[in-house]
Amino acid sequence: MHDFEKLGMFYLGRQYELAQRKRTSELLLYDAKDLTTHAVCVGMTGSGKTGLCLALLEEAALDGVPAIAIDPKGDLGNLLLTFPQLRPTDFRPWIDESEAARLGITPDELAARTAERWREGLKEWDQTPERIQKLRDAVQMAIYTPGSSAGLPISVLRSFAAPPAATLDDAEALRDRIAASVAGLLALVGVDADPIRSREQILLSQILESAWRNGQDVDVAGLIHSIQRPPMDRVGVVDVETFFPAKDRLELAMRLNNLLASPAFAGWMQGEPLDVARLLYTPAGTPRLSIVSIAHLSESERMFFVTILLGEVLSWIRTQPGTSSLRAVLYMDEIFGFFPPTANPPSKQPMLTLLKQARAYGLGIVLATQNPVDIDYKGLSNAGTWFLGRLQTERDKARVLEGLEGASQAAGARFDRAGMDAALAGLGKRVFVMNNVHESEPVVMETRWCLSYLRGPLTRPQIQTLMAPYKLQHEAAAPTPPSLDAATPSPVESGTPPSSSSRSAASAEGRPLVPAEARERFMPLRAEAPSEPTVLYRATLVGAARLHYVDAKAQVDTWQNVALITRIDETTADDPWGSSTEQVEGYDTFETQPAAGASFLPVPSAALQAKNYARWGKSLAIHLYSDQRLSLWHAPQAGIYSVPGESDAQFRKRAVSALRAQIQQERDKLDAKLTQVSKRVGRERSQYWRKALQALISLGPWIVRVVGYLNGRDTRPSRADERRAATAASKATDAAQQSSDLARAKREREQLLDELAQLDVRDDELKREAATANVNVNEFYVRPRKSDVIVQSVSLVWVPQTE
């Protein structure tokens, strides 16, 4: 193992001597925990800024830390250009053929030169091709292209889905989520909205909050209808019509409608939903490095997507338990325009909130720019690490020094402005000053050679080529939508199908009248149904409720919505919530009107009696308390429990991370003890030699006197000589005791080294367990709190069957 292959340490390069203009042999290892206080990388074009940031992302990936990288220029896709064999044929498709022409060589020759240059570059920095393979094995990498099918498409419509209960219960989190969603959408349609004064911002915020608090998802079409017919009568103390007249609301609705009708907007509806957890981990729990390329988007589209993404990240971290370890990385290249010093674009507030709050949840934010005068350095005072490269103007340097001084003051660290000014003046390509508030002083470094091939921005066809295999994998792994299939009937559809005569009779009767208390709903038709089906509806009951799960040991305090569907007939009328009951998804999206031309089976008489619905609601509460359980995972060794909705694979990954964090804590304690013991060894050795020398000096005259006496050259030693001899003997005894103390300190040091080695073995075992998900976990069940079983409705739901 190389010296730089250490748990939680990122190998970014080597230290650099500015005076001699050369790098030293001392490694620059960056503690991953320091990244939780965020980092800023500043440098002009050609300074090596991109290479440094890509090296940091590579190191995070090698350590199993997932990342989301926002790519406004198209450079970050280079992270997928990793070639463990370093063959010229690997590089050939990606080289710039115009460069070969300028050099007067063939593209194949340039590919061979590039391969050799990469091999030599890696060797110069003590890296091997095997490290490239290790990078490829550590994480899954993918390029997402919102609004385009060049990479993996990603849909933003999920951003208007109702957030989890944790966000709804947190007023500040809900407010931030709504503000980010609305501001991003309004930016896309060209409305410069102020959160306080803009009618558009306030109205859309009220609509989203109303829907989300009712557990309803919202799409753009739904927003258009809600703008025309708002779900509230007043905004503040003013009626809606006075606050925002219908004529003006129609104009806003038309803007959104034009957006929805635009062919270009169709790309925003395609692909997997925008899900931060999915961007960070595969369904199997493997870390991911998700590159979100926005180079192809217009300025308004970039602002829309970045704002929505930051809002999603903010919501995600608030669902995570706190940690001091690095859990994930959010990187944004070229933050110019998204975090300016004076203006207030939609992206600024969620980014500022993340910089202030993300560290508590283990999310490290890394921001890069080549325009120092165009970013808000007061906002960046939360950043603990600054990588400063070559700057273009004195004005740039002055702004960087101003921001760096503010960050140091915020962290309570000393800042040498004059020394930093001198250091920045002497920087060359790939040479940076790293100012880390967790270290005693800044360090000058030269960045290492990247494992990825840095060929420059990728074109859309190149992204398409890279992601073609991934698209095939995603299509093969896409889950089949749930449906009520005749081959595997659900409890509500089991039993003998109605005969032809019964169907005809039901059709002749038409839609029956049911009491208002039934809250009639219609399950949507299956997607695979014929285009013009003859629909026959069967009556069922659906009970919707909210359950409160509380367990202090598992640190669970969460509400969950549940909807149960069951058959209703004369035999089950007294208590329908029996063995035929099952959960139903998407109940809140059921329709209020039946399909055209539908027919209906007869309704059991019990379902036509209004008083039964209240009674069934009470029996539903008893049934839910008795039968419903929240299933969690428990890792006894790590001492942690899963959070609701966390998969087995995700939890096992987190359990391994927790165990490795414990090992790191033990390692830190042992390192501290080892330092103290090593100092004690030195101290004991020094004291031993001093006392031994004192004993020798004291005993020397006595020995000379005795030898002289025995040889007849001197008189018999006196009593004073004997007392001095006794003193010398006592000093010799002290020296012997000191020798024993020295040996004991050495043994203690060896024992600490053995314990550190055992920790390394255990950490290796955990890495293997992480790869095979072989971590000891148990299922753990939480019963709902009886007083908090809240039945929201018992409805008569019509389930369609087609013929």
C-alpha positions, -999 to +999 in steps of 0.1 A: +000+000+000+013+034-009+017+060+018-012+080+005-037+051+005-051+058+040-087+058+053-103+092+051-072+109+035-073+124+000-041+123-019-042+157-037-005+162-045+028+171-029+040+201-010+058+228-031+088+251-024+079+285-039+114+299-033+131+270-052+102+265-077+101+227-072+079+202-054+091+183-024+087+146-015+062+154+012+027+142+004-003+166+006-029+144+023-063+162+029-084+149+058-118+140+044-135+152+076-123+188+069-144+188+038-176+189+059-168+226+065-168+230+027-141+242+002-136+269-024-113+266-054-103+298-072-080+301-102-078+316-137-081+296-169-050+274-172-042+274-134-050+237-131-082+243-111-102+217-130-075+191-125-074+198-087-111+195-083-113+163-104-085+148-083-106+156-052-136+139-067-115+109-076-102+106-041-137+108-026-148+081-050-119+059-041-129+063-005-165+053-012-179+088-007-207+095-032-210+129-050-232+150-071-212+173-095-230+201-113-212+207-146-219+240-164-190+237-189-189+200-198-155+192-183-166+169-155-176+141-179-138+135-182-142+115-149-156+087-170-126+086-193-106+061-171-085+035-189-068+010-166-049-006-195-037+028-208-038+015-244-036+040-273-068+025-286-085+036-253-076+072-259-081+072-297-118+080-297-114+110-274-084+128-287-087+161-306-079+153-342-073+190-350-045+189-325-029+160-343-031+180-375-015+210-359+013+188-347+017+172-381+011+136-369-017+111-374-045+108-348-032+073-340+002+087-332-013+114-310-033+087-292-001+067-286+017+098-273-012+106-250-013+071-236+024+072-229+021+107-214-006+094-190+014+064-181+045+085-173+024+111-155+009+085-132+043+069-125+058+103-117+032+107-089+036+071-076+003+060-090-003+028-109-029+017-135-044-005-108-055+026-090-075+035-121-092+002-119-098+007-082-115+040-090-138+023-116-147-004-091-154+019-062-183+039-076-208+039-104-204+070-126-231+085-148-238+117-167-273+132-164-285+158-189-318+174-178-339+186-207-319+164-231-315+127-240-278+129-247-269+115-213-294+100-188-325+122-189-339+134-155-374+146-148-379+176-125-416+170-120-409+150-088-397+183-074-433+194-071-443+161-053-453+164-017-421+163+005-416+137+033-433+142+067-400+154+082-400+184+058-437+191+064-432+191+101-402+215+099-416+250+091-382+263+080-374+233+058-409+235+041-405+272+035-371+267+019-383+238-003-413+259-015-392+290-021-366+271-042-393+253-063-413+284-070-383+306-077-368+281-101-400+277-120-406+315-123-370+320-134-377+295-162-407+315-175-389+348-172-405+362-140-380+380-118-397+373-085-390+388-051-400+364-022-415+393-003-432+415-029-438+393-059-475+383-063-465+354-085-440+340-059-465+344-030-495+328-049-475+298-062-460+293-027-495+293-012-507+268-038-478+244-032-481+247+006-518+240+005-514+209-018-484+195+001-499+199+035-529+178+022-504+152+009-511+160-027-484+160-055-485+189-080-475+190-116-473+220-140-508+213-154-522+212-118-505+245-110-521+261-141-556+251-129-548+262-093-536+296-105-570+301-123-589+287-093-568+291-062-575+266-034-577+295-009-600+325-005-575+349+010-538+357+010-530+371+043-560+393+052-568+402+016-591+382-007-575+365-036-592+386-062-580+419-047-545+405-042-541+390-076-570+397-101-582+369-124-570+387-155-535+389-142-536+353-129-546+343-164-514+359-178-493+339-154-512+307-162-507+313-199-469+316-194-469+283-177-492+268-203-469+280-231-440+263-213-460+231-209-470+232-246-435+238-259-419+208-276-386+218-260-401+213-225-409+177-233-373+168-224-379+180-189-406+154-184-385+124-195-362+102-175-360+091-139-373+115-112-350+139-096-341+120-064-310+130-044-307+096-027-308+079-062-281+102-075-259+093-045-265+056-043-277+028-066-307+007-054-281-019-043-264+007-021-233+013-043-219+049-041-224+069-072-207+099-088-235+116-106-224+143-131-253+167-139-243+184-172-261+217-178-238+230-205-265+226-232-291+246-213-300+283-217-293+306-188-329+306-175-330+268-178-297+264-159-310+287-131-343+267-129-326+233-127-298+243-103-323+260-080-346+229-080-316+206-074-303+226-045-337+226-029-339+188-033-304+185-017-315+207+012-346+186+018-325+154+016-300+164+042-327+172+066-339+136+065-305+123+074-291+118+109-263+141+119-227+130+116-192+145+118-179+123+090-180+131+053-212+114+040-214+129+005-200+157-017-218+184-037-195+200-062-203+228-086-179+239-112-179+276-123-204+290-098-203+324-116-238+338-118-253+314-093-238+330-061-231+367-069-221+393-043-250+417-047-278+403-068-302+377-054-309+350-081-331+320-071-301+297-066-284+319-040-306+314-010-307+275-011-269+275-017-263+298+013-286+277+035-266+246+025-233+262+033-246+270+067-264+238+076-250+209+055-219+203+076-240+190+105-252+162+081-218+153+066-224+169+032-192+186+019-198+214-006-170+223-030-174+254-052-150+265-080-147+297-100-123+316-122-141+349-116-132+359-080-149+393-082-183+378-091-190+356-061-203+364-026-173+360-003-193+370+027-215+340+020-184+318+015-171+327+050-186+293+060-159+276+039-131+261+059-107+252+030-096+275+002-075+263-028-060+294-044-044+291-078-029+316-102-051+348-105-055+371-134-056+406-119-047+424-087-084+430-083-090+393-083-063+388-057-077+416-035-112+400-035-098+366-027-078+379+002-109+397+015-129+365+014-101+344+029-097+368+057-134+367+065-134+329+064-104+328+088-121+352+112-153+332+111-134+301+121-113+319+148-081+313+129-051+337+125-047+351+090-014+364+076-026+387+048+009+399+038+023+364+037-007+351+017-004+380-007+033+372-014+025+335-018-003+342-044+021+363-064+044+334-070+021+306-081+024+288-114+004+262-132-010+234-110+005+251-079-020+262-053-020+276-018-042+255+005-056+275+034-073+251+058-087+265+090-082+231+106-044+234+101-020+257+118-008+275+086-013+275+048+005+250+026+017+255-010+011+224-031+014+210-066-016+189-077-011+153-086-017+137-120-054+128-125-064+092-130-090+104-156-080+115-191-086+153-191-095+158-228-116+190-222-153+196-225-173+167-239-197+173-268-233+161-267-225+132-291-196+122-270-218+122-239-243+101-258-216+076-267-204+074-231-239+069-217-253+045-243-243+013-223-258+029-191-291+036-209-294+000-218-287-010-182-313+015-169-339+003-194-333-034-184-335-026-147-365-003-149-392-015-126-425-027-140-454-003-129-477-020-104-510-031-118-540-052-110-533-081-133-559-108-139-532-136-136-523-125-101-555-110-087-555-088-056-579-095-027-603-070-040-606-087-074-604-124-063-633-147-065-655-158-093-658-133-122-693-121-129-712-139-156-722-123-189-758-119-176-747-102-144-726-078-164-755-070-187-777-064-157-752-041-141-748-021-173-785-017-175-786-003-140-760+023-146-741+042-119-757+037-085-764+065-061-743+063-029-744+085+002-722+116+004-704+100+034-690+074+010-666+100-007-668+082-040-636+077-059-625+058-091-593+039-095-576+049-128-575+025-157-544+004-162-520+017-187-521-016-207-559-015-210-573-013-246-576+021-261-614+019-261-623-005-232-657-014-219-652-007-182-670-026-155-666-012-120-666-032-088-672-015-054-646-017-027-637+002+005-606+022+010-596+035+044-570+063+045-552+071+078-521+087+093-500+066+117-476+080+142-446+057+149-425+066+180-396+047+195-370+064+216-344+036+212-345+037+174-349+075+175-380+073+154-407+099+155-424+099+121-459+100+106-469+078+077-499+078+054-515+044+047-544+034+025-561+000+028-584-015+002-608-044+009-638-062-006-672-052+007-701-076+007-729-087+030-707-112+048-680-087+057-703-057+064-698-058+102-660-056+100-645-054+065-609-050+075-600-087+076-576-110+058-586-097+024-572-063+032-541-050+014-524-016+010-531+005-021-507+030-036-516+063-052-550+066-034-548+104-034-546+104-072-578+085-077-603+102-099-636+117-090-654+107-122-658+073-139-646+064-174-670+073-201-695+046-209-687+025-178-710+000-162-712-009-125-717-041-105-744-039-078-733-023-046-738-043-014-766-028+007-743-021+036-723+003+015-754+024+008-760+031+045-743+064+056-740+054+092-717+024+084-688+046+072-683+061+106-685+027+122-660+013+096-637+042+104-636+032+141-629-005+132-602+006+108-584+024+137-585-008+158-573-029+128-544-005+120-532-004+156-533-042+158-518-051+125-496-023+112-459-022+119-431+000+108-403-023+098-367-010+104-333-024+104-310-026+134-272-030+133-263-040+169-225-038+164-228-003+150-255+007+174-277+023+148-312+019+134-324+026+098-347+055+090-381+049+076-380+041+039-343+032+040-336+000+021-316-030+034-287-022+011-286+014+019-287+007+056-260-019+054-238+007+036-245+032+064-238+006+090-204-001+075-198+037+074-207+040+110-184+011+120-156+026+099-162+059+116-159+042+150-126+026+138-114+061+127-123+074+162-104+046+178-075+052+154-074+089+164-074+080+201-046+054+195-026+079+174-029+105+202-018+078+228+011+068+205+023+103+203+023+107+240+040+073+246+066+081+219+074+113+237+077+094+270+101+069+254+123+098+244+120+113+278+128+080+297+158+073+274+172+108+281+167+103+319+183+069+318+215+081+301+217+111+325+214+089+356+237+063+343+264+089+336+259+104+371+264+070+386+295+064+366+309+098+375+301+093+412+315+057+413+348+065+394+368+080+422+359+052+446+370+026+421+403+044+416+408+046+454+401+009+459+423-002+430+451+020+444+447+006+479+448-030+466+480-022+446+496-006+476+496+028+460+470+044+483+457+043+518+426+023+529+394+041+518+379+062+545+343+062+558+337+093+538+348+074+507+325+046+516+295+070+520+304+085+486+305+049+472+270+042+487+257+074+470+271+063+437+255+028+441+222+045+448+225+064+416+233+032+397+202+017+412+182+048+399+197+043+365+187+006+365+151+016+375+151+042+347+162+015+323+131-006+334+108+024+329+123+029+294+116-008+285+081-005+298+074+026+277+088+008+246+065-022+252+035+001+256+044+017+223+047-017+206+013-026+220-003+005+205+012-002+171-002-037+173-037-023+181-034+001+152-025-028+129-056-047+142-077-017+134-064-018+098-073-055+096-108-048+109-112-019+084-102-041+055-128-066+067-154-039+068-145-029+032-151-065+021-183-067+041-194-035+023-187-050-011-208-081-002-234-063+020-224-089+046-232-069+077-250-083+107-285-066+108-318-075+124-353-065+116-369-042+142-406-034+143-423-003+158-460-004+165-480+028+158-490+050+188-525+041+197-536+077+204-522+089+171-540+065+147-559+091+128-584+078+103-588+105+076-615+089+054-634+057+046-644+059+009-662+037-016-637+031-044-647+017-077-621-007-092-622-010-130-622-043-149-621-043-187-637-067-212 
